């Protein structure tokens, strides 16, 4: 694997690919079979419940969502860190168009991942010296798109039960369909499958006496997420309009700072309406710059259009996967236009 990646990379990228290969290799080497772990009487009960839930979600994803789970999340790795990787994102100071990096297999994407936080922050600092807005975000899970048998990570198990169900479905969806070079489509596709999968999980796998509470919790989470995305989208739209207006860099910089301050104030008001729910606080600890705002768009840009496509197929997920695959030969712009023209 190391020789393959090095043969495809330029000399200046060898250090980056080296850390990526080493990090992935360590994960593969540390995997423990779920079957063996669950047979161990010394396994703590909390961990046992979490891993049993993973197995239930795998079975559900295969039988009810039509996802190929072969070899995926059938092993476990205990990490000694809160995140498995840290993604670096960047954008120009006066544009929300993200910087893109191109890789073998994955194509061109709007992030660059590191298995060590210090390396991610060092690279982000180097980009900042070039005048770019940068953002470093920790990631609890990622998919190798079926190239390897991905393990369940301890970072994933820090989530609430329904959040764990959602993230497993999301990552399995990436292995089902991934189009190199189109981050917006890939993340929106996986999010659409995640939302539909979670809805069906609540209906089919949550006991009747717990269902109403769980559905209410999930509905609240979706509403909060929609309000959060709306808040970020409004700020991004204002900034885009600002960047297209004439004015000196000093004036643009000051107006940008004011919009960022207003976004923080708007979030505090929204948070108060949630009764103090603090799930998005960590995100607002960030710089709220172009790189960070653009990351939200990638996960949600095409979700309404893909949900409309799924609805037009009467919720038939295998047919939805086939329809989405038919968009693969198109360019990202053509793909977006085809979806939005429906």
N, C-alpha and C positions, 0 to 999 in steps of 0.2 A: 504494500500500500504506500509506504514511504517513497519507494523508487518511482512508482507511477505518478504520484503527485509532484515530485521534484522534476520529473521529465516534462511536466506540463507547465511548470512555473518558471518565471524569470529569476535570475540570481538574487535580485533585491527582495524576492518574496520567500526565499528559502527559510528564513527564520520564522516567518509567520506560519508557513505550511508545516514546519517542523513541530511547532507547539501544538498545532491542530491535530497532527497525526499522533503525537505523544499523548495528548489529552484523550483522544478517542480510544487509543490502544489501551490506556489505563482503565477506562470504563469497561472495555470488553474483557480485560483480564480479571477485573474485580467482581464480575457477575456471579451471583449465587442463584441457583434454581429455586423458583417459588415453591415447587413441589417439596423439595428437601427442607426448605425453611419452615414450611407449614407442618411438616412432620416432626419438627424439633419441639419437644415439650418445654424447652427452656425459652422459647420465643415469647417475648412479652405480649400480653393480651392486646394491648393497643396496636402494636405492630401487626399482630395476627389479624385483627379486624380490618386494618387498612389493606393488607395484602389479599385477604379474602374478597374485599370489595373490588380490587383490581381484577381478580379472576372473574368475578361476576360481570364486570363491565366488558371485559374481553369477549366473554360468551355472548353477551347482549349485542355488542357491536357486530359480531359475526352473524348471528341469527336474525336480528331485528333491523340492523342498519345496512346489512350487505357489505360490510367492510372486510377486507382481507387482514386477518390478525396473525397469520402464520409467523410464529417465532417472535412476535412483538410483545413486549411487556410480560414475558414469561420468566423473567429473572429480575434480580434486585441488586442495587449497588448502594451501599451506605457511604455518603459523601461526608467529608469533614469540612464542609463549607456550606453557606446558605443557598448558593446558586451553582448550577453546573457550568454555565458560561456567562460572560459579560459581553454584551453587544455594544459596539461603538457605532454611533450614527453621527452624520455631519451634514451640514447644509450651508450655503453662502449666507453671509450676514444679512443680506436684503433679498432673500428668496426662500421659499419653502420647498423648492425642488431639491430632493435629497441627493447627496453624493452617492455614487454607486460603485461597487467593487465587483469584479468578474472572477468567477472561479470555475474549475472543471466541475461538471455535473450540475451544480446549482445554477450556473449561468450568472447573470448580473443581478445583484441584490443591493438593497439600501442599508446594509449593516455589515459589520465585520466582527466576528466572534472570537473571544479569547477565553482560554480555560483558567487564566489567572487574572484577578482583578487588577493587580498592579501593572500588568502588561497592557491591559485595555486602557487604563487611565494614562499611561505613558504615551500610548499612541494617540489618544484623544488630545492630550496636551500638545503633541507635535502638530496635529491638524489645526489646533487653535492658533498656533503661531503663524499659520498661513492665512489667518483672518476668517476662518470658518467657525460657525456655531457648532458645538459638539455636545453630545449627550451619551452617557454610559449607563446602561440599564442591565440589571441582573436578570437572568433567565433560569427558570426552574426546570424547564423541559424543552427538548427539541427532538426533531425526527431526522434520521439519516435516510429517509425516503425509501426504506426497504433495502438499502445496501447492506445494512447490518441488522442483527436482531437487537433492537433497542431495549435496554433494561428499564425497569421502574427505578426512579431515583429517590433517595430520601428527601431531596428538595421538593419533589412533587407531593410528598405525603404531609407536608406542613399545611396543606390547604384543608378547608372544610370539606365535608363529604361530597356535597354536590359540586363543588369546585373541582375536586379530583375527578369525578365522573366526566365533567366537561372537558378538562384538559386532556384526559386520555382519548376521548372521542376526537378532539381537535387534532392531536398528533397522529392518530390513526388515519384521519382524513387526508393529511399531508402525504402519507404513503400511498393512498388511493389515487390521488391525482396531484401532480406538481408540474407546473409549466416553467421551465428555466427562463429567468429574466423578467418575470412578472410578479413582483412581490404583492402588489395590491390584489391581484386575482387570487393568488395562492392563499393569502391570509383570509380574504373574504370568503373563499370557498370553504376553507376549514372551519371558519366561524359559523357559516350557514349550517354545515353538517352538525357542528357542536350544538347549536341552538335547537335544531330539530331533534337530535339525539337525546338531549337533556329533557325535552318536552315528552318524548316517548318513554324515557326512563321513569319519569315521575308518574306517568299514567299506568305503566305496566309493572314496575318493580318496587314501588314504594307501597307498603301496606296501607290499606284503606284508612285505618285509624290515624295514620301519620300523613296521609296524602295532602289533606287540606292545608296543614301547616307547612309542609315542604313546598307545595305549589305557591303558597303565599310568599314564602321566602324567596323562591326563584323569581316570581313576578316582581318583587321588590328589587331584587338584584338587577333584573333586566331594565326596570324603570330608572334605577340609579345610573346604570351604565349608559342608557340613552341620554339622560340629562347631562352626564359627564361629557359624552361625545359631542352633544349639541353645544355645550359651553366651549369646548376646544375648537370645534368647527367655526363658531362665530368669531372667536379670536383670530383663527387662521385666515378667515375671509377678510376681516378688517386689515390684517397685516398685508395680505396680498394686494388689497386696494391701495394701501399706503405705499407699498414698494413700487407700484406702477405710477404713482403720482410724482410730479417733479418736486425737487427740493434738494438741499445740500445733504451730504452724508451726516453732518452733525444734527440737522433737524430730523432726519429719518431715524437716527439713533435715539434721540430723545423721545420721539413719538412712539417708537417701538418699546422703549422702557415704560412709558405710560400705559401702553396697552397690556404689557405683561403685568404691571401692578393691578390694573383693573381686572384681569383674569384671576389673580389671586383673591381679590376682594369678592368677585362674583362667586368664586368657589366657597369662600367662607359663608356667604349668604345661603348658597345651596346646601352646604353641609349642615347648617343650622336647621334647614327645612327637613333634613333627614333625621332629626333628633340626635345629632351628634355622631352619626355613623362616620367612621374615620378610615374606611378602606382605601380611599384615594389620597390620603394625606402624604404618603411617601412620594407619590408621583409629583405632587405640588411642592415637594422639597427640592425638585430639580430646577434648572435655570429657566424653564419655560421658553426656550429659544426655538428657532426654526427647526432644528434637528429633532427636538423633543416633540413639538406639535405635529410634525410630519409623521412621526411614528404611529400616532393614533389613527391617522387616515388610512394607513396600510391595512389595518385590521378590519376596517369598517367601510371602506370606500365603495365596494360593490355588493355589500350584503343585501340591501333592499332589492337590487336587481336579481341577484341569485335566488333570494327567497321568492320573488315573483315567478322565476323560472320553475322552481320546485312546486309552487302552488298550481302553475299551469299544467303540471304533470300529476296533479292530484296527490302529491306527497309521495310519489313512487321514487324512492331513493336510487335504486339501481338505474332507472331510466334517467334520473337527474345526473348521475355520474356519467352516463353515456352522452347525454346532451352537453355536459361541460367538456368532455373530452373532444367533442367535435369542434370546439372553439380553439383547440390547441394549435392548429396550423396558422392561425391569424396572428397579426402583430398585436401588442398590448392595446394600441389605440383602436384597432379594428374590433378586438375582443370586447372592449368597453362599449363601443358604439353598437355592436350587435346586441349586447345585453340590454342596453338602455333603449333600444328601438323596439323592444318587445311590447 
